[in-house]
């Protein structure tokens, strides 16, 4: 250290003594790191809130569709089956959509909040769900937050590729005509 001081003095440089505090660069780097971490946390929380909001919307929409199907049941004595054209993806113009619209609703049935044609998140109606006996059921094939999933106490069913009761939301409506 002594040689360095002598070399610096002989070259005309001044050496800085031991000072307390941080340099401006150190402070700026610290602020930058805090900003990056804060941004990452905010993005994560915002994404989680959006997912939970879409899951709540899924549950509300499935309950609205279930009420329309209950009215159909009152009028017809049973829920629609595959034979009556009821089975399939909800909100894309076929299956249960054609059975309920326009007779039971003045608007088309809702589709998953992520939009029609999404292969992962969609609504599905099954008029021949296996739940001990033949039941009609409506599902959200998958929820974004698994804590919102609900299997309605039974599993099984036809035509539900990709459905896992632990990941989806199920409403068992009642006995189907079968």
N, C-alpha and C positions, 0 to 999 in steps of 0.2 A: 504494500500500500504506500509506503514511504517513497519508493522509486517512482510510482505513478504520479504522486504529488509533485515530485521534483521535475519529472518530464513535462507535466502539464504547465508548471510555472515557467520552465525554460522555453516552452513553445508559446507562451503568452496567453494561455488559457487560464481561466479562473476555475477552481474547483468549488463545488457547492458543498457547504458543510451539512451536517445531518440536520434536516428540518423536519418538523412535525407536520402531519397533514397529508392530503392526497393531491396528486396532480390533476389538472383539468381532464386529461385523457382518462385517467383511472375512474373519475366520477362519471364521465360520459359513457364509458364501457359498462359500468354498473347500472346506469339508468337504462341503457339499451337492453341489457339482459333482463332486467325487471320488466320492461315493456314487452319483450317477446314472451316471457312466461305468462304475463297477465293476458295477453292476446290469446294465447293457446287455451287458457282456462275459460275465457269468455266464449270462444268458439265452441268448446266442448259443451258448456252449459247451455248455450243457445240451441245446439243440435239436439241435446237431450230433451229440452222443453218442446221443440218442434215434434219430435217423435212421440212424446207423451200426448201432445195435443191431437195428433193424427189418430192415435189409438183411441182416445176418448171419442173422437168424431166417428170412428168405425163402430164403436159400441152403440152410440146414439142412432146411427143410421140403420144398423142391424135391428135395433129395437123398433124403429119406425116400420121397417119392412115386415117384421114379425107381426105388428098390429094389423097391417094390410092383409097378411096371410090369415090372421084370426078372423077377419071379416069374411074372407073367402071361405073359410071353414064353416062359419055360421050359415052362409048362403048355400053351400054345397054339401055339407055333412062330412067333409074330409079335406085334407090338404092336397094340393096338386102333386101328381106323381110324374115319373118319367114318361109314362104312357100318355098323360095329358099335356106333355110338352113342357113340364115345369123344371126339370133338372138343368143345371148349368150355371155358368158364371153370371152373376147379377150385375146389371147396369151397363151391359153391352148390347142390348137390343134383342136378345134371344132368350129362350128358356122361360124362366119365371117372369121376365120383363113382359113378354108377349101375353102371358096369362093374366097379369095384374093391370097392365096398361092398355087401353085407357079406361077399362071398366071399374077399377078399384082406386085409381089415382089419376089426377089430372096432369101430373108431371111424370117424366120418366124416372125410373128407379135410380137411386144414387149408385155410383161406383166408388171404388176405393179412392181415398184422398190423393194417392200418388198418380191417379189417372187410369183410364181404361187401357187394357192391353198389357198391364204389368203382370208378369208371370209369377212374381213372388208374393205380392200383396194384392189380394182380390177377394171379392165376396162370392160365395158359392151356395146355391140352394140344392138340397138333396131330398127328394120325396120318399126315398127308401133307405134311410139311415138305419144301420143296425145298432140297436141299443137295448138288447134283450128281446125286443119286439120291433116290428117295423114302425119307425117314427119319421116324421118330417123334421128337417133341421136346416138351419141357415148358419153359415160360418164366415168369419174373417179367416182366411187360410193361414195368415201369419200376422202377429202383432210385432211392432218394432221394439217394444219394451216387453220382455218376457214376463215381467211382473204383472202385466195387464192380461195375460193369457188365462183362459178359463175353458176347461174341457166339458163342463156340464155333467161331469160324473160318469161318462161312458165314452168308449172309443169305437172305432169301426166305421164302416160306411163305404159307399161305392163312388167312384168317379172323382175322388179327391186327391189327385196326384200332388205330392209335395206337402200334404197336410199332416201336421203333427199336433195332437191335442195339447201338448205342452207349450206350443208356440202360438196357437190360434185362439180364437174366441168362438164359442159354440152356443147357439140357442136351440134347444130341443123344443119343437112346437107341440107335437102330440101325434096321435095315431094317423098314419097315412092310409089312403085307400089302396089296398093292395091285395 
